[in-house]
Amino acid sequence: MAIPTPSTKSSAAKHLDQPGISATPGNVASTAVNAPSRLKQWWSNYGRNYTIIAAMLTFAYSAAITTPSLFMDDYNFLFHPFDGDEMVKCFIAMGRPLTGYFLQLCRSIITVSFGSELCHGLALLGLVGFTICLYRLLRYRQMSTTDSILISLLFALLPASQVFVAWITAGSATFAMALSVYAVQWIEHSKFSLRLRNSSSSWIYLSLGILSQVLSLNIYQPAAFIFCSVALLTMLIDSSEPAKERISRGFILLSAAIASVGLYFVTGKIYLYLSGIAADHRAEFITIADIPTKLKWFAEVQLYETLSLWSHTPIHPLVIATIVFIVIGIVAELIHQMYRRDFSWLDQAQLVILSLGIVLFSNFLSLVVKQNWASLRSSTGLAASILVLALLAVVGISKWLPRSLSIAGRRALLVGCLVWGVASTQTNMTNRMVLPQSFELQYMASKLPPAKVDAIRRIHVIEPEWYEGVTRDVRYDEFGLPSSYVVAKPMVKLILHQRKVDYRQYEITSEKAAVPVPEGEDVLVVDMRELATTRVEHVWR
């Protein structure tokens, strides 16, 4: 069930709502006759905008759903000798049990036929669902249709979303994002109040929101923290709403997020106990002595790099410009608020403190785990929160312009950002992820000609270094990294499987160049360092 958006009832619905008129067979028949008009109205109110969203995202992510490609851990989890139960246990140890079931489905698709495009399509379907849910939520908060579509699409084009669609192992994260928006929807729909006695339906909707967020966390925790960003957006974007009401709603949403994390840890412990396995070492929490180092890393690495928003690599002038723009916009908004009769410095201070708390909580996992691991996917909530602050800055600055110029300028800026986001997504997906990975697999296959493979009993792969891939543009372990850098053996197994050859009859090994290469007539050596020689400047940027 989704939150209802503002709409006008059909004439039949109005007729049935009138006092003293019941839903007689004649009325029902009349209503049935008007079914085509209601369908037309649904298309006008919802279907057309949903189609625009789906078409835009399909265009931006077209490379992933039209080109066969796997990346890094995809080879391990989707083509590995362990069975489905072991895969699920592996993800239980990571705290992502529902991702294990998602990958079981993808593994079935990959094993039966090399249909990685279908797996990427599943991730894209989740992203479309997330975008539509966010669009409906913004419409519920009385935002215009155009602004709701533009802003929802901007969230769906963030670099983390690109990774989720291009990397099957992380593909379930798009469904976690959709569930998080649903969680905010349920809580908004509950009309839960801190001052009034709440009805049983309010408690039910609040519980459904928390449950939805717990499910999201059990899929992919970093993506689930987009809940905080969406909560921040609904709390701040409508500045005409009294500050006290925004503070109350924001506090309820933050409390629900904290409660969800608590329940998530409880369910995680239960999963681990029932499965009889230990938690992954990456789940170790920081100690008090680690806090200064963690905060320094957060400011210098994670926050700095996330401020680049859609830019593939951190650009210092862009980071500075983003910070300056956000500060100026928020100050402009605060000054504008001072002219309101109900302005209160205490309320504004509480709103600012609450907003900062939500932003920090959106990056909760990265801050509390001991390992300092910067990546686009682990910064999902933080990047989305920075986007919300940038949008708030746009609103704050636009209020100082003439009304007609304010609306046109804001729309032009949003459209410009959307064009940039689409172009960035297409470039990243095509030149930095999908095509390089697809080419790498084809290149390795060309080094394993069937005639030679039939005559040998051992295949040894010389692994490339991280900078020796098809593209020299590498960021983290997500963009540009050659898969054979770490998963050369599963790649060989997949190639043999595609040829209907039993890979178990071969001894398959892989090492770095420093390790002596085995020799013999029954050994085929594949040197993947030669990948770097295939670069073409106008294609692999």
N, C-alpha and C positions, 0 to 999 in steps of 0.2 A: 504494500500500500504506500502510495506516495502522497506528499503534501498537496492539497488542492491549490491550484493557481487561480488568481483573480480571473473570472470569466463571467459572461452573461448567460443566464439560463435560457434554454430554448423556450419557445412559446408553449409547447406541450408541457414542459416541466413547470412553467409558471401556472398553467391552467390547473395542473394536478395539485399545486401547492395552495390554491385558493381555498379559503374556509368553506366548508359545506359541500365541497365537490370531492367525491370519492373516486377511486380508480376502478370504475365500472368496466365491463367488457367493451362497451362502446368507446370509452375513453382510451382504453388500452389499444384498441384497434386503430383509433385516430393517431395514437402515439407511434404505432408501428408504421403507419403510412408515412409519418414524418421522419422515419429512420434515415433515409438518404440525406435529408436536410441536416440532421444531427451529425451524420458522418462528414458532410461538407463543412459544418461548423467546427468539428473536431480537427479536420485538416487545416482549417484556417487558423485555429487557436494553437494547435500543437504540432500536428503532423508535418506541416511545411517547415517549421523551425527545426524539428528533429531531423528532417531530411537534409537541411542545410548543414547542420552540425556533423551528421554522419558523412556527407559528401566531402566536406572540408577535411576531416580527419583521414578519410580514405585516400584523398589526394596527397596529403602531407606524408602519410606512411605507406604510400603505394609500393615502394621498393621492398618493404618487408613481406608483403603479402603476394608478391609476384616473383620473387627470386628465392630459390632454395638456399638456405644458409643456416649453419649452426655456429655457436660461439662458445669458446672456453668450456665452462662447466656443463653446457648442453651435451657435449660428447660423453662426459662422465655419468651424468644422471639419466640420460636418455638412451645410452647404449653401453650398458655395463652388465657384467654377468650376475650381479645380485638381483634378487627377485623384488617384487613390489613391496612386500612387507618390510624388507630391509631398507628400502628407499624411504618409506614413511618413517621408520625409526630414526633414520639419519636426520630427517627434517624435524622430528620431535625433539631431538637433541639440540637443534638450532632454535627451537621455539616456534617453528612454522609447520605444524602438523598438516594443515589443510593444503599447503603447497605440495606436500608429498603426493596427495591424491590427484592434484592437478597435473603433476608431472607423470603420474601413472597413465593418465589419459593421453598425454602428449607422447609418451613412450609407445603406447599402442599404435598411435598414428604413424610414428617414425618407423617402427618395426615392420608393420604391414606394408607400408609404402613410404618412400622418403617424402613425406608431406609436411615439411617444416613450414611451408606457407600457411597451412591450416592452423598450425600451432600459433604462429604469429597473428593469424586472423582472430583466434580466440582472445589473445591479449588485446588486440585492437577493439574487439567487441566489448570487452570490459571497459576500455578507455572511453568508447562512445557512450556506454551506460553511465559512467562517472560524469561525463560532460553534460549529458541530458539531465541527470539528477541535480547537478549544480545549477544548470539553467533554470529548472523548475523552482529550486529554492530561492534563487535571486528574484524570480518573478513573484514568488510568494511574499518576498520582502519589498514588493512594490517597485522594483527596478524596471526600467523600460525594456521592451523586448530586444531592441538592438544592442543596448549595453549588456544585457544578460548573456546574449549569444557571444559577443566579442570577449567578455571577461571569462566566460566558461572555456572558450577555446584557448585563451592564453594559458590557463592552467594545464590544459591537455597537451600543450606544446613545450612545456618545460623540459630541459634535458633529461631529468629523471624519468619522465614519461616516455621519452625516446628510448631509453635503455630498457624499460619494461617491455616495450613492444618488440625490440630487436633481439632481446636476450630471453629465450624461452624459459630458462631456469627462473627468471624473475618475472615471467609473464603474468603469474597469478596476482601480482601486486596491483594491476589495474582494477581487479575485482575488489581488492582490499580498499582501494581509493573510493570506489562506488559505494561500498558498504559504509564507509566513514561519513560520506555525504548523507546517506540514508539515516545514519545515527543522528546527525544534526537535525535532519528533517523531523524525525520522531520527537526529539526533545523540543524543537520549536513548536510542533503540533500539540504537545502536551499542555502548553500554556501554564507550565509549572510556576508557582509563585513562592517566594520566600516569606511573604507577608500575609497571604490569605490561606485559608484552609483549602487544600487541594482535593478534587474529586477523585474517585477511584480510577476514572479514565485517564486523568493526568498522571497518576502513578503508573498505570499500565503503559502509556506511551513513553514515559521516562525510562521505564525498565526495558522496553523494546529498543530504545535508543542505546542504552548501555550494552545490552546484549549484542546489538549489531556491531558496536565498536569492539567488543571482545572477540567476535568472530573475525573482524578485520585484522585485529592484532595477531590472531592465530594463523592468518594467511601470510602476512608480511609486515612486520612491525614498522619499519621506516615509512612505508607508504601509508600505514594506518594513521600516522600522526598528521596527515593532511587534515584530519578532523579539526585540529587546533587552528589551522589556517582558515578553514571555512567558517569556524566559529568566530574568528577575529573579523572576517569579512562581513558576516551578518551583523556583528555588534557595532562596527565602526562606519560602514558605508552610508548608512542613513543618518546624517547628522541632524536632521530635523526632529528626530525622536529625542525625548527628554533624556538627559544623561543618566538619571537614576534608573530608568527602565533599561537602558543599555548595560549599565553596570550590573543590574540584577540578572539579566539574561546571560551576560558574559560569565558571571560568577557561577551560575548554574551549569553552563556548558563546560567550564574548566573543572568544576567539581565532578561532573559526569565523566570527563576524560580521565581524571585521577582515579575515580572509582573503577573505571574500565581497566586501567593498567593494573590495579590491585587484583581484580578478578582474573585478569590474564595471567598474572604470576601464579595465582592459586591453581588455575586449570593447567598451567604448564607443569607445576609440581606433580599434579595428579597424573598427567600424561607420562611423565618420567617414571613415576612410581609403578604405574600399571605396565609400562613397557620394560621395566627393569634395566634402563640405560642411564648413563651419566650425561649431565648437561655439557654442551659444547664449551670448550675452553674460552671461546670468545665472549661468553656470557658472564665472565668474572667482573664483579663490580669494583669501582675505584675505592680507595681508602682516603681518609682525611689528608694524608701526606701527599696524595696524588692530585689534589684539587688545584693548587697553583699551576702545575704543569699542564693539567687538562684545560684550564681557562686560557692559558697562554697559547696552547695549540688551537683552541677554538677560535680565538681572535685572529691569530696570524695565518691560519691555514683554512679551516672550514668556513668561517664567516667571510673572510676575504674572497675566497674563490666562489662562494655561493652568490656574492653580490654581483657577479657578472651576468646573472640571470641566463638569457638564451645564448650568450657567447660560449663557444666551444672551449676556449682557453681563457683564463683570467687576463684581462687587459687593464692595467693599472689606471689609465685615465678614465676608463668606463666605470671602474669600481668607485673612484673618487666622485665622478659625476653622479652616480646612483646615490651615494651617501648625501651629497650636497642637495640633490633634488628632493630626496625624502625629507631631509631636515627642513628645507625651505617650505615645502608643501605642508608639513604638519604644523609648523609655526604659523603659516598663513591661515590654516584651519582654526587654530586656537585663538588667534586674534579676531577672526571673523565670529567665533562663538562668543566673544566678549560683548558683542552688541546685542545679544539675546537677553531678554528680561529675566529668564530663569537661569542665567549663567552663575555658576558657583565654582570658585577656585578649588574648593574641597572635592567637588564632584569630578572636575577635570583631572585633578591629581590622582584620584582613585581610578579613573578611567585609564590614565596613562600607565599607572602601576600594574593594573590588571592586564592591559595590553602587552606590556613587557613580559609579564608572567606567562601569558599564553604563547608568546613568541619563543621564549626559552623552553617552555614545555614541549613545543613542537619539535625540538631537537633533543628530547629527553634521553633517548637511548644512547646517542653519541656522547652525551655528557656524563652518563653514569657508568658506562662500561669502561674497563681499564684500558682496553686497546684503543689507540688513536688511529682510526681508520677513516680517512677522508675519501668519499666517493660521491657521485651524483645521486645514486639511489639512497644512500644513508642520509642525504641532506634534503629529502623530498619535502618534509614539513617545513624546514627552515627556508628553503627557496620559495615555497608557496607563501609563507608569511611575509617574506621580503616583497614579493609581488603585491600582496595586499597593502603593505605600507606604501608602496609606489603608487598604487591606485588611489589610496587615500590622499597622497600628496597631489595627484592630478586633480582630485575634487577640490582640495583646499586652495590650490592656485587658481582654478577656473572660477571660483566664487568672486574673485576680484576683477573679473572681466565682465563686460556687458553680457546680458543673458544670452542673446542670440550668438554672440561670439564665443561665449563660454561653452554652450552645447556643441557648436560646430567644431571648436578647437579640441574639446575632449574626445569627440567621436573621431576626428582626424588622427589624434594621437593614438587612440586605441586601434584604429585600422592600420596605422603605420606599424605599431608593435605586432599586430597579427600577421602582417605581410612579412615582417622580419622573422617572426616565429616560424611561419610556414617555410620560408626559404631556408632558415637555419636547420629545421627538421629534415627537409629534403636533402640538404647537403650532408648533414651528419649521417642520416640513414643510408644514403647512397654511397658516398665516398669514404666514410670513416667506419662503417659497420657492415652493412649487408653485402655490398659488392666485394670488398676486400676479403671477407670471410668465405664467400662463395668461390671466389677466385683461388683462395688458398687451398680449399678442399679439391678443386679441379686440378690444381698444380701438383698436389701430392698424388692424386690419382694418375696423373701423367707420368709420374716417376715410378709407378707400379704397373708396368705393362703386363697384361695377362701372360704373355709368352715367358717372360722372365720369372713371374711369380710362380708359375707351374713347375719351374725347374729348381726352385730353392726351398729351403726349410726354415730360414731365419730372415727376418726383416728388421734392420736396425736404422733408426732415424736419428740424425744429428739435429738436435733442437736449435732453433735460432735464438738469438737474444731478443729482449723485448723491443729493441729498436730496429730489428731486421725484418719487419713485416712488409706487407705490400704498400702501406702508407706510413710515412714517417711521422704523421700527426697522431700522437698517442696521449691519451689522458686517462689516468688511473688504470684500472683493469677493465675499462668499459668501452673506450673508443680506440681503435687502431691497433690494439695489441694482437700479435699473431697467436692463433689458438695453439699451434704446434709448439709454442714456447713452453706450454705446461701439459697439454693433453695429446701429444703426438700418437701414443699407442691407441687410444680409443678412436682416433681419426682413421688409422690404418684398418682397424676392425670394421668400422662402418663402411669403408670403401670395399673391403672384401665381402661384407654382407650384401651390399648392393649388387655385387656380381654373382650372388648365389654361391659363394665360396665359404667353406667352413674355416673361419680364422683360427680355430683351436688347433689345427694341424700345424700351425706355424709358431715359432718362438719370436715374439715381437718385443723389441727392446727400444729404448730411446735414452739418450744422454746428451750432455752438452759437448761442445767440440773439444774441451780439455781432456775428456775421457778417451782412452785409446779405442780406435774403431776396430771391431772384429773383422777378421779376414777369412777367406775361404770361398770355394766355388759355390757353396750352398747358401751364401750370405748375400743379401741385396741391401746396399747402403743407400739411404735417401738423405741427401743433404738439404735441409730446409732453410739453411742460411742463404741459399740462392734466391729466396723470395725477394730480398731487397733489390736484386738486379732487375726485377720485373716492373719497377715503378715507372709510371708515365706521368709526367708533370701535369698535363692538362686534365688527367682523370683522377689520379690519386693525390689529393692535396694534403 
